[in-house]
Amino acid sequence: MWSFFHKLGSPPWLYSIAGTVLRYLLPLTVLALASGTVWGLLFTSPDFRQGNSYRIIYIHVPSAVVALAGYYVMAIAGAVSLIWRMKMADVAMKATAPIGAAFTFIALFTGAVWGKPTWGAWWVWDARITSMLVLLFLYLGVVALYEAYDNKEAAGKACAVLSLVGMVNIPIIYKSVDWWYSLHQPASIKFTGESTIDSSMMYPLLLMIVAFYALFTCCLLLNMRTEILRREARTQWVKKLAEGS
């Protein structure tokens, strides 16, 4: 266990293993995204209330789910960076921030597109939507902090602290529809109770959630590989890698 943890701190090893994972995960991700999109948009029945407008859930829900999961990844990486001073944890935290921001923006944008025919407005200051907007600002805050500091070690510490403090927003997002009056509907897929979505709609949605998790992983590994090369540009192993390519 500890030997594996030690390997994660090695830039050459992490760069290599990330490349190996990407070689197999990328084609599977493309296949899952294509299958889920076609299944959800073309082969599911219209909703009896929302008609065909509900189909945006196959983009909106997975992007929102992954945006929240991405923040956990960033915060955990920040904690590891603060406690054990692992440079690769700092790399993971920095690599996660722009990806998480992108998924959060997609969730907010598709939510607005969905909200217009459903609620009659592109935006409302709903508890769930507002807390998701705060999540976007937290991601962007981490990105901005990295660029604001010349000392990257200090930047990493500041971003780690912001990531951990921002964790207070995650349970607010999850429980906002239960704690306050909300236009946003509660979760349709439940693991502890009966789901409120028909299985013909649920299965392609689950496939898209898995596909989006895979897409997030691919983007994260690509970002990490790029950041590793940038940080290790003057090392012998990167120079040998460049000569070999």
C-alpha positions in Angstrom: 0.0 0.0 0.0 2.7 2.5 1.1 4.9 1.5 -1.9 2.1 2.3 -4.3 1.5 5.6 -2.5 5.2 6.3 -2.8 5.1 5.6 -6.6 2.3 8.1 -7.0 4.8 10.7 -6.0 7.2 9.8 -8.8 6.6 12.0 -11.9 8.1 9.5 -14.4 6.0 6.6 -13.1 2.8 8.6 -12.9 3.4 10.0 -16.4 3.9 6.5 -17.7 1.0 4.8 -16.0 -1.3 7.7 -17.0 -0.4 7.1 -20.6 -1.1 3.4 -20.3 -4.5 4.0 -18.8 -5.4 6.6 -21.5 -4.5 4.1 -24.2 -7.4 1.8 -23.2 -9.7 4.3 -21.5 -10.0 6.8 -24.3 -11.6 4.5 -26.9 -14.0 3.0 -24.2 -15.0 6.6 -23.2 -15.8 7.6 -26.8 -17.8 4.4 -27.3 -19.8 4.9 -24.1 -20.5 8.6 -24.9 -21.7 7.8 -28.4 -23.8 4.9 -27.2 -25.4 6.8 -24.3 -26.1 9.9 -26.5 -27.7 7.9 -29.2 -29.7 5.8 -26.8 -30.9 8.7 -24.7 -31.7 11.2 -27.5 -33.1 8.8 -30.1 -34.5 5.7 -28.5 -36.1 6.8 -25.2 -39.8 7.8 -25.1 -40.9 11.4 -24.6 -41.8 12.4 -21.0 -45.5 12.7 -20.5 -45.1 16.2 -18.9 -42.0 17.6 -20.4 -42.1 16.0 -23.8 -38.7 15.8 -25.5 -37.2 18.7 -23.5 -36.3 16.3 -20.7 -33.7 14.6 -22.9 -31.2 17.3 -21.9 -30.8 15.3 -18.6 -28.5 13.0 -20.5 -26.0 15.9 -20.5 -27.1 18.0 -17.6 -27.2 15.3 -14.9 -23.9 13.5 -15.7 -22.1 16.9 -15.9 -23.5 18.0 -12.5 -22.6 14.6 -10.9 -19.1 14.7 -12.2 -18.6 18.4 -11.3 -19.3 17.4 -7.7 -17.1 14.4 -7.8 -14.3 16.4 -9.3 -14.4 18.8 -6.4 -13.8 15.8 -4.0 -10.8 14.8 -6.1 -9.4 18.4 -6.0 -10.0 18.7 -2.2 -8.4 15.3 -1.4 -5.4 16.2 -3.6 -5.2 19.5 -1.7 -5.2 17.7 1.6 -2.5 15.3 0.5 -0.5 18.2 -0.8 -0.7 20.0 2.5 -0.1 17.0 4.8 2.5 15.0 2.9 3.9 17.7 0.6 3.4 15.4 -2.4 4.2 17.4 -5.6 2.0 15.1 -7.7 -1.0 15.8 -5.4 -0.4 19.5 -6.2 -0.3 18.5 -9.9 -3.6 16.6 -9.6 -5.2 19.6 -7.8 -4.2 22.1 -10.4 -5.2 19.7 -13.3 -8.6 19.1 -11.8 -9.7 22.8 -11.4 -10.2 23.8 -15.0 -11.9 20.4 -15.8 -14.3 20.8 -12.9 -15.0 24.3 -13.9 -15.9 23.1 -17.4 -18.2 20.4 -16.2 -19.9 22.8 -13.8 -20.4 25.4 -16.5 -22.0 22.7 -18.7 -24.3 21.7 -15.9 -25.4 25.3 -15.3 -25.8 26.0 -19.1 -27.8 22.9 -19.8 -29.8 23.6 -16.6 -30.7 27.0 -18.0 -31.7 25.5 -21.3 -33.9 23.0 -19.5 -35.3 25.6 -17.1 -36.6 27.9 -19.8 -39.4 25.6 -21.1 -39.9 24.0 -17.7 -40.0 27.0 -15.4 -40.4 29.8 -17.9 -37.0 31.4 -17.0 -33.4 30.9 -18.0 -32.2 31.5 -14.4 -33.8 31.6 -11.0 -31.9 32.1 -7.7 -32.8 28.6 -6.6 -30.8 27.1 -3.8 -29.4 24.2 -5.9 -28.6 26.4 -8.9 -27.0 29.1 -6.7 -24.8 26.7 -4.8 -23.7 25.2 -8.2 -22.7 28.7 -9.3 -20.7 29.0 -6.1 -19.0 25.7 -7.1 -18.0 27.2 -10.4 -16.5 30.2 -8.6 -14.6 27.9 -6.3 -13.1 26.0 -9.3 -12.2 29.3 -11.0 -10.8 30.6 -7.8 -8.3 27.8 -7.7 -7.4 28.4 -11.3 -6.9 32.1 -10.6 -4.8 31.6 -7.5 -2.4 29.4 -9.3 -1.9 32.2 -11.9 -1.7 34.9 -9.3 1.4 33.5 -7.4 4.9 33.6 -8.8 5.9 31.1 -6.1 4.1 27.9 -7.1 4.7 26.3 -3.7 2.8 29.1 -2.1 0.2 28.9 -4.8 -0.3 25.2 -4.1 -0.8 25.8 -0.4 -3.3 28.7 -1.0 -5.3 26.5 -3.5 -5.3 23.6 -1.1 -6.7 25.7 1.7 -9.4 27.2 -0.7 -10.3 23.7 -1.9 -10.8 22.4 1.6 -12.7 25.4 2.8 -15.0 25.1 -0.3 -16.0 21.6 0.7 -18.6 23.1 2.9 -20.5 23.9 -0.3 -20.8 20.3 -1.4 -23.4 19.1 1.2 -25.3 22.3 0.6 -25.6 21.3 -3.1 -26.7 17.8 -2.2 -29.3 18.8 0.4 -30.5 22.1 -0.9 -33.7 20.7 -2.4 -34.5 19.1 1.0 -33.5 22.1 3.3 -35.1 24.9 1.3 -38.1 25.4 -1.0 -36.7 24.7 -4.4 -38.0 24.7 -8.0 -35.3 22.2 -8.8 -36.6 18.6 -8.7 -35.1 16.2 -6.2 -32.9 13.3 -7.3 -34.6 10.9 -9.6 -32.1 8.0 -9.1 -32.0 6.8 -5.5 -29.8 4.1 -4.0 -31.6 3.9 -0.7 -35.2 4.1 -2.0 -37.3 3.7 -5.0 -36.2 5.7 -8.0 -38.7 8.1 -9.6 -37.5 7.6 -13.2 -38.6 4.9 -15.5 -36.0 2.2 -16.2 -36.2 2.9 -20.0 -34.9 6.4 -19.2 -32.7 5.5 -16.3 -30.4 3.0 -18.0 -29.1 5.4 -20.7 -28.7 8.0 -18.0 -26.6 5.7 -15.9 -24.5 4.9 -19.0 -24.0 8.6 -19.6 -22.9 9.1 -16.0 -20.3 6.4 -16.3 -19.2 7.8 -19.6 -18.8 11.3 -18.1 -16.8 9.9 -15.2 -14.6 8.2 -17.8 -14.3 11.5 -19.7 -13.4 13.3 -16.6 -10.7 10.8 -15.8 -9.3 11.0 -19.4 -9.2 14.8 -19.2 -7.5 14.7 -15.8 -4.8 12.3 -16.8 -4.1 14.3 -20.0 -3.9 17.5 -17.9 -1.6 15.9 -15.4 0.7 14.5 -18.0 1.0 18.0 -19.5 1.6 19.6 -16.1 4.2 17.0 -15.3 6.1 17.7 -18.5 6.0 21.4 -17.8 7.4 21.0 -14.3 9.9 18.4 -15.2 11.1 19.9 -18.5 14.7 20.2 -17.4 15.0 16.7 -16.0 16.9 13.9 -17.7 13.9 11.6 -18.1 11.9 14.3 -20.0 14.9 15.1 -22.2 15.2 11.4 -23.0 11.5 11.2 -23.7 11.7 14.1 -26.1 14.7 12.5 -27.9 12.8 9.3 -28.2 9.7 10.9 -29.7 
